[in-house]
């Protein structure tokens, strides 16, 4: 998710607990009220593309940092090197200046969580054990002393992880799935973005499951960074797929498609959102109605009542204006003529203004028609064909 939400608490808490023997302190989560998100639609396309651009940028930055940490401190750093690596990584994640993960990114909205940490159940159980060692609750470190050195007890760790899994409480599952979901939804504009954020967190959970909780929690800093690369890669792919889904919607008019199937290619997509309207109004005494399924496509307005008059509307300039012709009869007169029109679209309605320049033929006599009519546009709930 945006603002590199997953790793800060993970690496700092795990590192302090395992190497320094301090209590694991879990920072409080932002807990929003239940948020019901609508599926992403055409109007959300720009927001999806923004999240995609951020995910791709953070993927690149974490990739660079993972390589730097491995080169500087080694693939298997000793205790001192690990401490330095984690301090550097923490500065990278928490910093805002040049060289930090979040440099140049827009600030998170005040009503949204700044990060959504992936906190596996095992982290909470380690905290419980450290605070209640005499009570024998939680899970121990899974280490033992050999020749005055603390070494990993692989057999004990496997046994503990398997016991919790058999009890239906996998140590790699999120500590509080409901709270995590609430935070994810609070930071997403629509459901497709939330799913991409959830995929990011699920990627961390899978890494934990594949490695085992203890190994996951004790990784060196460069592997925490590398796992963020995997998570942002998955998130970007999900956002690209969501853009593709929105492009296929009936209301989305694609102006420019992607140049390929890669996630970054979907940043090239340009589209407008089709709105359909019910039209009602009068030209002089003639009442007309109709539907505009797309202001960029031709449409017809028809008279209501005894008169039989049709207006054929032909748009140009993206539908904001156009030309029309009309013909028909009513009240013993025959009408024929043409003119131009303009369309103004508001947030919740719109209007068409007709400027006519035609003739009314009444009993063989031509009458100049220079009238003007205004029509109200009422948005339809669904796009018409």
N, C-alpha and C positions, 0 to 999 in steps of 0.2 A: 504494500500500500504506500501511497505517497508519504513523504517525510520519513522514509526508512524506519517503519514502525517496529520491526520485529526483533532486531538484534541487540539493541542497547542493553535492555534489562537482562537478556539472556547471557551475554558474555560477561558482563560486569558482576552479576550475582553469582554465576557459576564459578567464575575465577576466584572471587573472594572466599566463597564457601570452601572450595576444594583446596586451594593453595595457601590461603591465609588463615583458615580456620575461623573466620568471622561468621556471625549470623547472617543468613540470607534475608535481606530486606526487600520485600516485594512492594514496589511503588503502587499507590492506589490507582485504579483505573478510572477513567471518565465513564460514568454509567448513564447513558441517555435513556429516555423513555422509549418504549417500543416504537420502532419506525417501520411503517409499511411502505415499501418502495414500489413504485410503478415500473413496469418494463421500460427500457430505454426506447425512445422514439426519435423521429427525425430531428426535433428541436434539441435533443441531447447530444447530437453528433459532435459538436465542437467540444463539449465537456469530455467526451470519451477520448477524443484526439489529444486533448490536453493531458489527461491521465496517461495516455500511451507515451507521449513525448517525455513525461517525467519518469516513467518506468524505464524507458530506454536510456535516459541520461544517468539514472541511478545505477542501472545495470553496468554501464561503462565505468562509472566512478568506483564502484565496489570491485570491479574486475581489476582495475589499476591498483587499488589499495591492497587487494589480496596478493598480487604479484610483488608489490613493494615489501609487504610484511614478510613474505616467504624468503625473498632475496636478502633482506636485512637481518632477520632473526633466525632463519633456517626453517626447514620443514618440521623438525622436532626440537624446538627450543628448550633449554633448561629452565629452571625456576626463575632465575634472574632475567633471562631473555624473554620469558613469557610475561613477566610483570611489565617490562618495558613495552612489549608488543601490544598488550592490552591497554596500557595508558595511551599509546599512540593511536590505537584504534578507537578508543573512547573519545579522544579529542577530535578525530575525524568524523565520528558519528554525531557528536553533540555540538560541534563548532558550526559557525555560520559564515566565517570568513573564507577567503580564497583557499582552496585546497581541502575544504571540508565537503562532506557528502551533500549538504544542503545549500551550498553556496549558490546564490542567485535564484533559488526557488521562491515562489510566492509564499507568504505566511499562511498558515492554516487558519480557517475561519474560527472565530471566537467560540462558536457553538459546536465545534467538532473536535474530536480527540486529535492531539498532535501525533500520536503514535498508537499502534495497536500491538503491543508486545505479544509474541508467541511464548506463552509460559506453560510448559508441559507440567502435567500433574506431579512428575517426579521432583520438580524444583520446589514445590510447596512441601512435599514430603521430606525433602532434605532439610528445609527450614524447620519443620516440626521436630525432626530428630535433633538438630543442633540446639534447639531451645528446650528439649525435654529428654535429654540423653538417659537420665536415670529412669524415666518412665518407659523406655523401650518402645516408643511409638515413632511413626515416620519411617524413613529408610536410612540406614547408615551409609557411610562413605564408600563401603566396599573396598577398603584398603586394609592392609595388615603390615606389621612391622617385621622386617627381615634384616638382620645385621645392622640394627639401629637406623634402618631406612624404611620409609613408608612406601610400600609397593601395592600395585593393584591386585586385588583378590578376584580374579576373573570368575572363578567358580561361584563365589558368593554373589557376585553381581548378576550372573546368569540366573541363579536360583531366585533372587529377589524379583527380577524383571518378569520371569515366568510365572511366579506366584501371583503377582499383581495382574498379569494378563489373564490368567485363568479365572481370577475373581472378577473379570470384566472391567478392570480399572487400569488400563494400559498406562504406564508411566509417561508415554509419549503423547497421550491425548491432551488437549488443552485443559488447563486447570479449571476454567469456567467457560464452557462453550457459549452459553447464553450471553454472558457479559461480552465476550469477544465479538459475537454476532451483532450485538447492539452497537458496539463501537464501530464496527465495519460499516453498518448501515448508516450510522450518523455521519460518516465521512464520505458517503457516496451519493451522487445526484440521482441515480436510478439503479434498478436492480442489476443490470448487466455490469456496471462498474463495481457494485458490491460483490458480485460473483468473482470478478477478477481479483479483488482484494482477498477474498476467501481462498482462492487458488494459491495466492502468494503464501498465506499462512499454512495451507495444507501441504505445500512443498516443504516447509520446515518440518512439519509433523512427519512427513514421509522420510526425510533425512534422519530424523530421530529414530523412527522405527527401523530403518535399514541398519543404522549403526548400533542401536541400543541406547537407552537413556543415558547411562553413565558415560559412554564414549562421546555421545553427542554433547553432553554438558561440560566435558573436560577438553574439548577441542582447543587447539591453539588459535590465536586470533585470526590468522590468515584463512583458516577453514570456516570461521564464522563469516568472513567477508565473501568467501567463495560460495557459501550457501545462499547468501543474499543475491549473488549473481544468478544462481539457479532459480530463486524465487521470483526475481524481477523478469527473468526470461519467460517463465510460465505466465506471469501476470500480463506481460506485453502480448504474448500469443493470445490470451483470453480477450484482451481488449481489441486486438485486431479482428478476432472472430466476431466480437460484438458489433464492431463497425460494419463488417460484412453483413451481419444479420439486419442491421438498421438500413443498409443500402437496399436490401431486397424488399423493404416495406413499401406498400402501395403509395404512401404519402411522400416518399423520398424521391426526388428527381435528381439523379446523379449528373452533375455537370462535368466532373472529371473523376475517372476511376483510378484505382491503384495501378502502378506500373508492374506489379508482381504480387506474389502471395506472401512476401515477408511482412512482419509486423510493421516495420518502419514505412513500408510502402503505403499503408493505410493513412499515414499523415498527409498524403497527397490528395486524398479524396475531397472533392468539393461538391456540395449538394445544396439544393433549396428544398424547402418543405411545402408541399402542396396543401392548400386549404380550399375547402369547398364551401359555397355560400348559397343561401336562398335569397333570391332577388325580388323586391317588391317596390312599386312606385308608379308614377303617372307621367305621361307626356300629354300635356294639356288635359283633356277630359278622358283620355284612354288609359285604363289601368292595365299594367303589364306585370307579369311574373315570369320566373324562370329559375334555372340553377346554373351556377358556375362551378364546374368540377375542377377547373384549373384556369386561373386568370390568363395563362399563356396559351390556352387553346380556345378556338372559336366556340361560341355558345349562342343560344337563341332565347329571345324574350317574346312571349306570346300574350296577346290581349285577353282580358277576362270579360265575360258578358256577351252582349250582342255583336260587338265589333269583332272583326276578324283581321287582325293586323299582326304581322310577324316582324321582329327586328333581328337581323342577322349580324352578329358582332364579330369582328375580326381584330384580334389584338396585335400590337407590336410593342417594342421597347420593354420586353419582359412582362407585358400585360398591364403596365401602368397606364397605357392609353391605346387607342385604336380607332378604327373606322367602322361604320355600320351602314347597312342599307335596310330600308323597310318598304313594305307594300301591304295592301289589304283594303278592306271596305268597312264602312260603318256609318249609320245614319244617312244613307243615300249617297255617300261620298266615296270616292276611290282615292286611296293614298299611295303615293310613291315618292321616294326620296332617299337621301343619304346624309351623312354627317360624320361627326367624330365624337369620341367620348374619352373621359379620363376616369381612372379608378384610384381611390385612396383607401388603403387598408390600415385600419387601426388595430389595437391589441385585441379587442373583443368584437369589432364590427368593421364596417366600411361603407363606402358609398360610390355610386357611379353617377357621373354628370354627363348628360347628353347635350351636344350642341348640334341642332338640326339645321338643314338647309335643303328643304324639299318643297314639294307642291301637293296641294290637295285639289283634286279634280272633282268639282261639284257641278253636276248636270252639264258637263262639257266645258265648264269654265275653270281656268287655273287660278288657284289662290296661293300666294307665296306663304311658305311655312318657315318661320325663323324662330320657332319656339325652343325652349330648353326644358329638360326634365331631369329630376334627381331621384335616384333609386337607393334604397337601403339594402345593405348586405348583412345577412344574419348567418353566422358560421353554422355549418352542419356538424353534427356529432361525428359522422363518418364521411370519409372521402367518397364521392360518387364517381361513376364511370362516365 
